[in-house]
Amino acid sequence: MVDSPGGGPHPVPVGRDEGTLSERYIIQPVGPEADPIVVDHWRELWLEGGVLPSQLRENHREITLHFIAEARARLQYQTFVAVDSEHRIVGSASSQRWEAPFPMVATTPLLNLGTVWCIFVRPPHRRRGLGTRLVAACMTHWEAIGCSRGILMYASESGRRIYQKAGFAAGNVLLVDGLRGVIPS
C-alpha cells in the first residue's frame, strides 16, 4: 500500500530497477490506481508555481481525473512513479501521445510526438536524479508507442534543466507572452 497525501492508501506493485538509485528508489509504470496521486502532484506543482489555492478550480480533482481517463483511452497515457524503499510514491510523471491543436491531416512520422506533464518529486527526494529518470521512462514509453519526437512545456528553471539533460532543446516553437501591447494593428 502506498499513502497519498490527499487520497489515502493505494496499492502499487513494486518492480525492479537497475538504476544507480536502485537501493532507494524504483521507477515503474502504474495504472489507474495511482491516478489520485497524480492529481495531488499536479495540484502541488501549481501551488509551487505560485498559483493560490483559491485560484484552482473547485473541481480540479475531477477535471484532472477526467483528463487522465480520456488520455488513457485515446492517447496511450501512462503514469510512471518513483517509489522509495518504504514503498511510498515520492514522484510521478504523466506521459502520452501529443494531441495537436490543429487537424492532423498528414501522416508524416515527424508529427508522431510524445509529451510529458506533471513531473513532480516530493521536496525531500529532489536533486537525486528522480526527475531525470522519470523523463527517461516517459521517453521510452514514447518510443514504444511509435513516437519519433517529444514536445513539452515547462514551468520552472529546475524543470528546464531536467528536460535539457534528457536531450530537449529549443525547436520550432514560438511563444508570445502577454498579448497586451503586442497585437498588430
N, C-alpha and C positions, 0 to 999 in steps of 0.2 A: 504494500500500500504506500502511496505517495501522498503527502499532505500538500494541499494547495491553499494559499492564504485566504482566498475568497470562496472556496467551494468544498472544503472537507477532503477526506481521503479519496484517492483514485488509484485503482490497481494499475500498475505499469510493469510489464515484464522487463527484466534486466538482462541485457545481452552481453556480448564480449566485445572488447575493443583492443586493438594492438597499439594505440597511440601512446605518446610519451607520458600522458597523464593517466594511463590505464589503471593504475592502482587507486586513483582518487576519483576519476570521472569516466563515464561511459557516454558516448554519443550514439543514439539509436532512434530509429523511426518508431512512431507510435500512432495509434488510431484515434477514433473519436473520444475514447475515454480520457484523453488529455486535452480536449478542446476547452474545458473550463480553465485550465491552467494557461493556455494561450490567451484567453480573454483577460485573465488577470495580468499577464505580462504586457499585453497590448495597452491596457489601462495605465500600467506603471510607466511605460515608455512615454505616453502622452503627458503624464504628470511630471516626469523628469525633464521633459522638453519645455516645461513652463506653462502648460495648459492647467488652468484651475479646475478643481473637481466640479465646480458649478458650470464650467464650460463644456463638460462632457454631457452628451445626451443622456437623459434618464434611462433610456432603453439601450444604452451602449452594449450591454451584455448580449441582448437578443439580436441586435444588429450584427455584432461580430460573429456570433454562433451561426446566424443565417448565412453570412458571407462565407464562412468556412464550409458549411454544408453545400452551398452552391459551387464553390471552387472544387470541392472534393468530387462532386457529381460531374462537373463539366471540364475542369482544368487540371486534373490529375494532381490535386493538392496533397501534400504530405507534410506532417509535422515531424520535426526532429527535436529531441530533447537531450540535455546534458543531465546525467544522473550522478549524484555523488556516492561515496562509499556507504552512506547510510540509506541509500535508495530514495533520496529526495530529488525531485526535479529542481535544478538550480538555474536552468536556462532553457530557451526554446527558440526555434526558427520555423517560419512558415514558408513553404516552397510550393510553387505551382507553375503551370504554363501561363505565360503572359497573355492577357486579352487586350487586343489593340483597341484604341478609342476611335477606330475607323473601320469600314468594311474590309475584311480580309479577302480580296479577290485574287491575289497572286499566290502561287504555290511554292515560291522560292524558299529554300531552306534558311535563307537569311532572316526570314520572319518567324522561324521556329525559335521563339525566345522563352527562356525561363525567367522567373522573377522570385524575389525573396522579400518578405516583410516580417516585421516583429521579431527581429533578432534581439533577444533580451537575455542578460545574465544577471543574476542577483548580485548586488554590490559586493558582498564578502567573497565572491568567487570570480570577480573580474581580474583582468590582467594576468590570466593564466592560460591564454590561448583558446578558451572555450568558444568565443565568438568566431574566431578563425576556423575552428573545427566544425562548428555548426554551418558556416557558409560552405565549407568543403563538402559536407554531407548534402547540402542543397544542390550544389553543382553536380555532384554525382547523380543525384535524382534527375536533374535536367537532362543529363546525357542519356540516362535510362529511358526517358520518355520522348527522346528524339529531338531535343532542343540543341541547337548549334551555337547559341549565344545566350548571354544573360543581360538583363536590364533591371535597374532598381533606382529608387530614390533613397537618399539617406538624410537623416535629420540632425546628426551631430558629427563633430570632428572625430570623435572616437570611432563612430560608425564608418566614416570615410576611410580612416586608417585600416580598419579591418577589411573593407572591400578592396582597397588598393593592394593590400598584402595578398589577397586572393586573386589578383590579376585584373581587377576592374580599372579602367582608365577613362578619361574624358572621351566622348564619342560625338556622334552627330545629333546631339540634343541641344536645343536652345530653350532658354527659360527667361521669362520676363517676371521680375519680382516686384509687385506693386504696380498696378495699372495707372494710378493717378499721375498725370503729367507725362505719360509716355504714349498715350493713344494718339496715333497720327490724325491730323485734321484734314 
